[in-house]
C-alpha cells in the first residue's frame, strides 16, 4: 500500500510539473526536488526496521558491530549520493551530478578500508608460511 501512495504522489507531482514547467521552470524544479525529498524521508523510516533486523543477525552470528555499522554507512553514502546526483540531474547539471557520484565512490572506498584490511590479513593468515 505504501508503494501505491508513493507512485500516486510521483504521478501527481509529475503532472503538476509538466503543467507548471512552461510558465515557471524554477517552481517546477522546486516541486520535483521537494517531492523527491519527501519520498526519501518517507522511505528512511522503513530502513530503520531493516537495520534492526541486520543488527540482530549480526549479534547472533558474533560479527563485530563495527563491521555492520561500516557496511550500513557505506550503503547510506551510496543512497545519499545517488539521491543528490538525481536532484542535480533534474536541474540539468550533469557534470555536477557526476562529481557527486564520484565523491560518493571515494567516501565509500575510504569507509571500506578497515574491512578490506581485515580481509587481506585473514587471507595472509591462511596462506602457508614460507614456501
C-alpha positions in Angstrom: 0.0 0.0 0.0 2.9 2.4 0.8 4.3 1.9 -2.7 0.9 2.8 -4.3 0.9 6.0 -2.3 4.5 6.9 -3.4 3.7 6.2 -7.0 0.5 8.2 -6.7 2.4 11.1 -5.3 5.0 10.8 -8.0 2.4 10.8 -10.7 0.6 13.8 -9.3 3.8 15.7 -8.9 4.8 14.8 -12.5 1.6 16.1 -13.9 1.9 19.3 -11.9 5.5 19.8 -13.0 4.6 19.3 -16.7 1.8 21.9 -16.4 3.9 24.4 -14.5 7.2 24.0 -16.3 6.2 26.1 -19.3 5.4 29.2 -17.2 7.6 28.8 -14.1 10.5 26.4 -14.6 12.1 27.2 -11.2 8.9 26.4 -9.4 8.7 23.1 -11.4 12.2 22.2 -10.3 11.4 23.0 -6.7 8.3 20.9 -6.8 10.4 18.0 -8.2 13.1 18.4 -5.6 10.6 18.6 -2.7 8.7 15.6 -4.0 11.9 13.6 -4.2 12.9 14.8 -0.7 9.5 13.8 0.7 9.8 10.3 -0.8 13.3 10.0 0.5 12.3 10.9 4.1 9.3 8.6 3.9 11.4 5.7 2.9 14.1 6.4 5.6 11.6 5.3 8.2 11.3 1.9 6.5 15.0 1.4 6.6 15.1 1.6 10.4 13.3 -1.8 10.5 15.8 -3.4 8.2 18.7 -2.0 10.2 17.2 -3.5 13.4 17.0 -6.9 11.8 20.5 -6.7 10.5 21.9 -5.7 13.9 20.0 -8.7 15.5 21.5 -11.1 12.9 25.0 -9.7 13.4 24.7 -10.1 17.2 23.5 -13.7 16.9 26.3 -14.5 14.5 29.1 -12.9 16.5 30.1 -10.5 13.9 31.6 -7.4 15.5 29.2 -4.5 15.3 31.8 -2.2 13.8 31.7 -4.1 10.5 27.9 -3.9 10.3 28.0 -0.2 11.1 30.6 0.4 8.4 28.6 -1.5 5.8 25.4 0.4 6.7 27.3 3.7 6.5 28.6 2.7 3.0 25.0 1.8 1.9 23.9 5.2 3.3 26.6 7.1 1.4 25.6 5.3 -1.8 21.9 6.1 -1.4 22.5 9.8 -0.5 25.0 10.3 -3.3 22.6 8.8 -5.8 19.7 10.9 -4.5 21.7 14.1 -4.6 23.0 13.3 -8.1 19.5 12.7 -9.4 18.2 16.0 -8.0 21.1 17.9 -9.6 20.5 15.9 -12.9 16.8 17.1 -12.7 18.2 20.6 -12.7 20.1 19.9 -15.9 23.6 19.8 -14.3 25.0 16.5 -15.5 28.6 17.4 -14.7 27.9 18.3 -11.1 25.8 15.1 -10.7 28.8 13.1 -11.9 31.1 14.8 -9.4 28.6 14.0 -6.6 28.6 10.3 -7.7 32.5 10.4 -7.8 32.7 11.9 -4.3 30.3 9.2 -3.1 32.6 6.5 -4.5 35.6 8.0 -2.8 33.9 8.1 0.5 32.7 4.5 0.1 36.3 3.5 -0.6 37.6 5.4 2.5 34.9 3.7 4.6 35.7 0.3 3.3 39.5 0.4 4.0 39.1 -1.2 7.5 37.1 -4.1 6.1 39.5 -4.6 3.2 42.4 -4.6 5.7 40.8 -7.4 7.8 40.1 -9.4 4.7 43.7 -9.1 3.4 45.0 -10.0 6.9 42.7 -13.0 7.1 43.9 -14.3 3.6 47.5 -13.8 4.5 46.9 -15.7 7.7 45.5 -18.6 5.7 48.5 -18.8 3.4 51.2 -21.3 4.3 54.3 -19.6 5.9 57.5 -19.6 3.8 57.1 -21.9 0.8 
